[in-house]
Amino acid sequence: MVFDSIPAWANEMLASARVARLGLLDTDDRPRVLPVTFALVGGAIYSAIDHKPKRPGGEPARLKYLRRRPVAALTVDHYDDDWTALAWVQVLGRVEILAAEHTPVALEALAAKYSQYRADPPPGPVLKLAPERTLWWRADES
């Protein structure tokens, strides 16, 4: 189990989700939400800056925002037109920006989850979200 304090269904949702939304604050304290790939390693959540095209002109915005204010919320959700099947899990915590060469276990976990990273490993940096609080909800609590 990834996080002992959350229900098994929430752990499974975190472990199996292909994409998450990373919520953070920009340089003007406006909320931003970005889709990210991620992997769970121990009690942390890792995401990496990969080779997908970024806006020109320097480092990716998420790095600039997180250097200024290193906190974030990572959300995975399940939507269905049958609203009794709705669910979400959110992990709030501090984010550390790490060089890719210092996080081989995280890169291995990302490559195990995403075949694209096996063929073309992300150069990084790597974001490590250390959970401080986890929230969850689902429509059918049975």
PyMOL commands that set and color helices and strands:
alter all, ss='L'
color gray80, all
select helices_A, chain A and resi 8-16+61-68+83-85+100-102+104-113+115-119
alter helices_A, ss='H'
color red, helices_A
select strands_A, chain A and resi 20-25+31-36+39-41+44-48+71-78+87-98+126-138
alter strands_A, ss='S'
color yellow, strands_A
deselect
rebuild
show_as cartoon
